[in-house]
Amino acid sequence: MSEGAVRTSSVTFVILAVVVFTLFCYTDIGLQMAVVPLFVREKLGFSSAMAGFAVSVQYLATFASRIGAGKRIDTGGPKRVVLMGLSTGVLSGLLLVVAALLVSWPLLSLLFVLAGRIALGVAESWVATAVIVWNIRRAGVSRTAQVISWNGVCSYGGIALGAPIATMIYHGVSLPVLGGFAGVGLLSAVLMGVGIPLALRQPSVPPLAAGKQPSFFTVLGLVLPYGLALAAGSVGFGAISALLALYFSDQNWSGAAFALALFGLTFVLTRFVFTRQIAKHGGNSVAIVSLFVEALGLFVLAFGQSAAWADAGAALTGAGFSLVFPALGVGAVAQTGPENKGAAIGAFSVCLDIAIGVSGPLLGLMIPLWGYGAVFQAAALISLVGVVLCLLLKKQTRLAR
């Protein structure tokens, strides 16, 4: 399908037909995010740092597999990569089911949890990156911001949907496979499996790349200024995804899944309402405001003294983080030609992966020394570093004109 073939009246439908696979993938992520740290710490008896690592290892796997994902998309086509990602997501859920059945052998169970998380990380990099490129090719390069925004709506909307469902399953049904941690794993596998026949029905687009392609690190160098600002904003999400459930548990508060859902809800609403501001005011300007709001939300989490304040902090953080990726992503994608969009998205996303992957375990090491408040303070300060980086990018863009 040519980029000019899609009319404005139908572009949303065209995007939604493919971005649904991102929704499936991130609903899986939300399902696991809400219960993996609890299972590792409370059922298997490992430390908070290990529980945080069990969450963050997914993003490390996403980083490792993202390096090759973009090139595979550019040379083999995005549809094929989406199918590979969905299949790997099925494997992830089944590995969690096995981990639940091995709870009497904590170390062995933990290994299956980590294997499942790694598989989900690979699935995320393949599905999310390929869906963006698939939709850019279907809807047109001029709609890159809209494509990225819809991808984010489905990403964090999926997290908001998955987290409370997982909590109900984990604490609810007591059957061996249909409830508890095994039930969450089974639902994860089924959800990704449903996506496979749906993806097969969608028309593919031919790969654009031909001949020798630039190396991943060459493309990374082109998008790195934008990627560093993205990384600064991603640490806050890493802290919330890996440690928020443990924070609520430590404070004897109920409603961690509700806080995660609020994060996802404000993220989605902000995408719906304010995405057009990127084209109106420029990506760098929108990213500056977004990172500042994110920092404010993290400070509320750091200094709040109740679950209500924590909910408010999570909501503000979601609203702030919402537009960081599309605002900076438009500039990052523009650094390469049309035949290397997959590589550009992959390299840009690696910065997010690294930030989220390392933030969980590193920030978790702070907890025994200074408590959870210091974790969210540190994440807020790093978001403010992102504001400074975006100001420098804005100045550089102005001078280049």
C-alpha positions as CSV (number, residue, x, y, z in Angstrom):
1,M,0.0,0.0,0.0
2,S,1.5,3.3,-1.0
3,E,1.8,6.1,1.5
4,G,-0.4,8.4,-0.5
5,A,-3.2,5.8,-0.9
6,V,-4.6,6.3,2.6
7,R,-7.1,9.1,2.9
8,T,-7.5,11.1,6.1
9,S,-11.0,9.7,6.7
10,S,-9.8,6.2,6.9
11,V,-6.3,6.6,8.4
12,T,-7.4,6.0,11.9
13,F,-9.0,2.7,11.0
14,V,-5.9,1.7,9.0
15,I,-3.7,2.4,12.1
16,L,-6.1,0.6,14.6
17,A,-6.1,-2.5,12.5
18,V,-2.4,-3.1,13.2
19,V,-1.8,-1.2,16.5
20,V,-4.2,-3.7,18.2
21,F,-1.2,-6.1,18.4
22,T,0.6,-3.5,20.5
23,L,-2.4,-3.5,22.8
24,F,-2.2,-7.3,23.2
25,C,1.5,-7.1,23.9
26,Y,1.3,-4.4,26.5
27,T,-1.8,-5.8,28.2
28,D,0.5,-8.8,28.7
29,I,3.1,-6.5,30.2
30,G,0.5,-4.9,32.5
31,L,-0.6,-8.4,33.6
32,Q,2.9,-9.4,34.6
33,M,4.1,-6.1,35.9
34,A,1.4,-6.1,38.6
35,V,2.2,-9.5,40.1
36,V,5.7,-10.6,39.1
37,P,7.4,-8.5,41.9
38,L,4.9,-9.8,44.5
39,F,5.4,-13.4,43.4
40,V,9.2,-13.2,43.5
41,R,9.3,-11.5,46.9
42,E,6.3,-12.9,48.8
43,K,5.9,-16.4,47.3
44,L,9.5,-17.2,46.4
45,G,11.1,-15.3,49.3
46,F,13.7,-13.2,47.4
47,S,14.7,-9.6,48.1
48,S,13.1,-6.4,46.8
49,A,16.1,-5.8,44.6
50,M,15.6,-9.2,43.0
51,A,11.9,-8.6,42.6
52,G,12.8,-5.3,40.8
53,F,15.2,-7.1,38.6
54,A,12.6,-9.7,37.7
55,V,10.6,-6.8,36.3
56,S,13.5,-4.9,34.7
57,V,15.1,-7.9,33.0
58,Q,12.2,-7.7,30.5
59,Y,13.5,-4.3,29.4
60,L,17.1,-5.5,29.2
61,A,15.9,-8.3,26.9
62,T,14.0,-5.7,24.9
63,F,17.2,-3.7,24.5
64,A,19.2,-6.7,23.4
65,S,16.7,-7.8,20.8
66,R,15.9,-4.3,19.6
67,I,19.4,-4.0,18.1
68,G,18.4,-6.5,15.4
69,A,14.7,-5.9,15.3
70,G,14.9,-2.7,13.2
71,K,17.2,-4.2,10.6
72,R,15.0,-7.3,10.4
73,I,12.0,-5.1,9.8
74,D,13.7,-3.1,7.1
75,T,14.9,-6.2,5.2
76,G,12.2,-8.8,5.9
77,G,9.1,-6.7,6.4
78,P,7.2,-5.7,9.6
79,K,4.4,-8.3,9.4
80,R,6.8,-11.2,9.7
81,V,8.4,-9.6,12.8
82,V,5.0,-9.0,14.4
83,L,4.2,-12.6,14.0
84,M,7.5,-13.6,15.5
85,G,6.9,-11.3,18.5
86,L,3.4,-12.6,19.2
87,S,4.6,-16.2,19.1
88,T,7.4,-15.4,21.6
89,G,4.8,-13.7,23.8
90,V,2.9,-17.0,23.9
91,L,6.1,-18.7,25.1
92,S,6.5,-16.1,27.8
93,G,3.1,-16.8,29.4
94,L,3.7,-20.6,29.3
95,L,7.0,-20.1,31.1
96,L,5.2,-18.2,33.9
97,V,2.7,-21.1,34.3
98,V,5.6,-23.5,34.8
99,A,7.2,-21.1,37.3
100,A,3.9,-21.1,39.3
101,L,3.9,-24.9,39.4
102,L,7.4,-25.0,40.7
103,V,6.9,-22.6,43.7
104,S,8.2,-25.3,46.1
105,W,11.6,-25.0,44.4
106,P,12.1,-21.2,44.7
107,L,15.4,-20.9,42.7
108,L,14.1,-23.1,39.9
109,S,10.8,-21.2,39.8
110,L,12.7,-17.9,39.7
111,L,14.7,-19.1,36.7
112,F,11.5,-19.8,34.8
113,V,10.1,-16.4,35.8
114,L,13.3,-14.7,34.4
115,A,13.1,-16.8,31.3
116,G,9.4,-15.7,30.8
117,R,10.3,-12.1,31.4
118,I,13.1,-12.3,28.8
119,A,10.8,-13.8,26.3
120,L,8.3,-11.0,26.9
121,G,11.0,-8.5,26.4
122,V,11.9,-10.0,23.0
123,A,8.2,-10.0,22.1
124,E,7.9,-6.4,23.1
125,S,10.8,-5.2,20.9
126,W,9.6,-7.1,17.9
127,V,5.9,-6.3,18.1
128,A,6.1,-2.6,19.2
129,T,8.8,-1.6,16.7
130,A,7.4,-3.5,13.8
131,V,3.8,-2.2,14.4
132,I,5.1,1.4,14.2
133,V,6.9,0.8,11.0
134,W,4.0,-1.2,9.5
135,N,1.7,1.7,10.3
136,I,4.0,4.4,9.0
137,R,4.2,2.4,5.7
138,R,0.4,2.0,5.6
139,A,-0.6,5.5,6.7
140,G,2.3,7.6,5.4
141,V,5.4,9.3,6.8
142,S,3.5,12.5,7.3
143,R,1.5,10.8,10.0
144,T,4.4,9.5,12.0
145,A,3.4,11.4,15.1
146,Q,-0.1,10.0,14.9
147,V,1.2,6.5,14.4
148,I,3.5,6.8,17.4
149,S,0.8,8.3,19.5
150,W,-1.7,5.5,18.8
151,N,1.0,3.0,19.6
152,G,1.6,4.7,22.9
153,V,-2.2,4.8,23.7
154,C,-2.3,1.0,23.2
155,S,0.9,0.5,25.1
156,Y,0.0,2.2,28.3
157,G,-3.7,1.6,27.9
158,G,-2.8,-2.1,27.8
159,I,-0.8,-1.7,31.0
160,A,-3.7,0.1,32.6
161,L,-6.0,-2.7,31.5
162,G,-3.8,-5.6,32.4
163,A,-2.7,-4.6,35.9
164,P,-6.1,-4.7,37.7
165,I,-7.1,-7.9,35.8
166,A,-3.8,-9.6,37.0
167,T,-4.4,-8.5,40.6
168,M,-7.9,-10.0,40.6
169,I,-6.6,-13.3,39.1
170,Y,-3.6,-13.4,41.4
171,H,-5.6,-12.8,44.6
172,G,-8.8,-14.4,43.5
173,V,-9.3,-17.8,41.8
174,S,-7.5,-20.6,43.7
175,L,-7.6,-23.3,41.0
176,P,-4.1,-24.7,40.2
177,V,-3.8,-23.3,36.7
178,L,-6.8,-20.9,36.3
179,G,-5.9,-18.7,39.2
180,G,-3.0,-17.2,41.1
181,F,0.3,-16.6,39.2
182,A,-0.4,-19.5,36.9
183,G,-3.6,-17.9,35.8
184,V,-1.9,-14.7,35.0
185,G,0.7,-16.6,32.9
186,L,-2.1,-18.6,31.1
187,L,-4.0,-15.4,30.2
188,S,-0.8,-13.9,28.9
189,A,-0.2,-16.8,26.6
190,V,-3.8,-16.9,25.3
191,L,-3.9,-13.1,24.7
192,M,-0.8,-13.2,22.5
193,G,-2.0,-16.3,20.7
194,V,-5.2,-14.6,19.7
195,G,-3.2,-12.0,17.9
196,I,-1.5,-14.4,15.6
197,P,-4.5,-15.3,13.3
198,L,-5.5,-11.6,13.3
199,A,-2.0,-10.5,12.2
200,L,-2.0,-13.1,9.4
201,R,-5.2,-11.5,7.9
202,Q,-3.6,-8.1,7.6
203,P,-1.9,-7.2,4.3
204,S,1.9,-7.0,4.4
205,V,4.0,-4.2,3.0
206,P,7.2,-5.0,1.1
207,P,10.6,-4.1,2.7
208,L,12.2,-1.0,1.4
209,A,15.8,-1.7,2.4
210,A,18.1,-2.8,-0.4
211,G,21.8,-3.3,-0.5
212,K,24.2,-2.6,2.3
213,Q,22.5,-1.0,5.3
214,P,24.1,1.3,7.9
215,S,25.1,-0.4,11.1
216,F,22.9,-0.2,14.2
217,F,25.5,2.0,15.9
218,T,25.6,4.4,12.9
219,V,21.9,4.9,13.2
220,L,22.1,5.1,17.0
221,G,24.6,8.0,16.6
222,L,22.1,9.9,14.5
223,V,19.2,9.6,17.0
224,L,21.2,9.6,20.2
225,P,20.6,13.3,21.1
226,Y,16.9,12.6,21.2
227,G,17.4,9.2,22.8
228,L,19.3,10.6,25.8
229,A,16.4,12.9,26.5
230,L,14.0,9.9,26.1
231,A,16.1,7.9,28.5
232,A,16.0,10.6,31.2
233,G,12.2,10.5,31.0
234,S,12.0,6.7,31.0
235,V,13.7,6.3,34.4
236,G,10.5,7.4,36.2
237,F,8.5,4.8,34.3
238,G,11.1,2.2,35.2
239,A,10.8,3.1,38.9
240,I,7.0,2.9,38.8
241,S,6.8,-0.4,36.8
242,A,9.4,-2.2,39.0
243,L,8.9,-0.7,42.4
244,L,5.4,0.8,42.8
245,A,3.7,-2.4,43.8
246,L,6.5,-3.1,46.4
247,Y,6.2,0.5,47.7
248,F,2.5,0.0,48.4
249,S,3.1,-3.3,50.0
250,D,5.9,-1.8,52.2
251,Q,3.5,1.0,53.4
252,N,0.7,-1.5,54.0
253,W,-1.5,0.3,51.5
254,S,-3.9,-1.4,49.2
255,G,-4.6,-0.4,45.6
256,A,-1.2,-0.7,43.8
257,A,-3.0,-2.0,40.7
258,F,-5.3,1.0,40.9
259,A,-2.3,3.4,40.9
260,L,-0.8,1.6,37.9
261,A,-4.1,1.8,36.2
262,L,-4.2,5.6,36.9
263,F,-0.8,5.9,35.4
264,G,-2.0,4.2,32.2
265,L,-5.3,6.1,32.1
266,T,-3.7,9.6,32.4
267,F,-1.1,8.5,29.8
268,V,-3.8,7.5,27.3
269,L,-6.0,10.6,27.9
270,T,-3.0,12.9,27.5
271,R,-2.1,11.2,24.2
272,F,-5.7,11.7,23.0
273,V,-6.0,15.3,24.0
274,F,-2.6,16.8,23.4
275,T,-0.8,14.8,20.6
276,R,-1.6,17.6,18.1
277,Q,0.5,20.0,20.2
278,I,3.6,18.3,18.8
279,A,2.8,19.5,15.3
280,K,1.7,22.9,16.6
281,H,4.5,23.7,19.0
282,G,7.3,21.3,18.0
283,G,8.5,18.1,19.6
284,N,11.2,19.7,21.7
285,S,8.8,22.2,23.3
286,V,6.2,19.5,24.1
287,A,8.9,17.2,25.6
288,I,10.1,20.0,27.9
289,V,6.7,20.5,29.4
290,S,6.1,16.7,29.6
291,L,9.3,16.0,31.4
292,F,8.6,18.8,33.9
293,V,5.1,17.4,34.7
294,E,6.6,13.9,35.0
295,A,9.2,15.2,37.5
296,L,6.4,16.9,39.5
297,G,4.5,13.6,39.7
298,L,7.6,11.7,40.9
299,F,8.2,14.3,43.6
300,V,4.6,13.8,44.8
301,L,5.3,10.0,45.0
302,A,8.5,10.7,46.9
303,F,6.9,13.0,49.5
304,G,3.3,11.7,49.7
305,Q,2.3,10.2,52.9
306,S,-0.8,8.2,51.8
307,A,-2.1,5.9,49.1
308,A,-4.1,8.9,47.8
309,W,-1.0,11.0,47.3
310,A,0.7,8.0,45.6
311,D,-2.2,7.7,43.3
312,A,-2.0,11.4,42.4
313,G,1.8,11.1,41.8
314,A,1.3,8.0,39.6
315,A,-1.4,9.9,37.6
316,L,0.8,13.0,37.1
317,T,3.8,10.9,36.1
318,G,1.7,9.1,33.5
319,A,0.4,12.4,32.1
320,G,4.0,13.7,31.9
321,F,5.6,10.7,30.4
322,S,2.8,10.3,27.8
323,L,4.1,12.6,25.1
324,V,7.9,12.2,25.6
325,F,8.3,9.3,23.1
326,P,6.2,10.8,20.2
327,A,7.5,14.3,20.8
328,L,11.1,13.3,20.6
329,G,10.5,10.4,18.2
330,V,9.4,12.7,15.4
331,G,12.8,14.3,15.4
332,A,14.7,11.0,15.8
333,V,12.9,9.4,12.9
334,A,13.6,12.4,10.7
335,Q,17.4,11.8,11.0
336,T,17.3,8.8,8.6
337,G,15.8,8.1,5.1
338,P,12.5,6.2,4.5
339,E,14.3,2.9,4.0
340,N,15.8,3.0,7.5
341,K,12.7,3.9,9.6
342,G,12.8,0.5,11.4
343,A,16.4,0.9,12.3
344,A,15.7,4.5,13.5
345,I,12.8,3.5,15.7
346,G,14.7,0.5,17.0
347,A,17.8,2.6,17.9
348,F,15.7,5.4,19.5
349,S,13.7,2.8,21.5
350,V,16.9,1.2,22.8
351,C,17.5,4.3,24.9
352,L,14.1,3.8,26.6
353,D,14.9,0.1,27.0
354,I,18.3,0.7,28.7
355,A,16.9,3.4,31.0
356,I,14.0,1.2,32.1
357,G,16.1,-1.9,32.3
358,V,18.8,-0.5,34.6
359,S,16.6,1.8,36.7
360,G,14.6,-1.0,38.4
361,P,17.6,-2.9,39.9
362,L,19.8,0.2,40.5
363,L,17.0,2.2,42.2
364,G,16.0,-1.0,44.1
365,L,19.5,-1.0,45.7
366,M,18.7,2.4,47.2
367,I,15.7,1.1,49.1
368,P,17.6,-0.5,52.1
369,L,19.7,2.6,52.5
370,W,17.3,5.5,52.0
371,G,13.8,4.1,51.5
372,Y,11.3,4.4,48.6
373,G,11.1,8.2,48.8
374,A,14.7,8.5,47.7
375,V,14.0,6.3,44.7
376,F,11.3,8.6,43.4
377,Q,13.3,11.7,44.2
378,A,16.2,10.4,42.1
379,A,13.9,9.6,39.2
380,A,12.4,13.1,39.4
381,L,15.8,14.7,39.3
382,I,16.8,12.6,36.2
383,S,13.6,13.8,34.5
384,L,14.7,17.4,35.1
385,V,18.0,16.5,33.4
386,G,15.9,15.5,30.5
387,V,14.3,19.0,30.5
388,V,17.8,20.5,30.2
389,L,18.7,18.1,27.3
390,C,15.5,19.1,25.4
391,L,16.3,22.8,25.9
392,L,19.7,22.2,24.3
393,L,18.0,20.3,21.4
394,K,15.6,23.2,20.9
395,K,18.4,25.7,20.8
396,Q,20.4,23.5,18.3
397,T,17.3,23.1,16.1
398,R,16.8,26.9,16.1
399,L,20.4,27.5,15.1
400,A,20.3,25.0,12.3
401,R,17.4,26.8,10.6
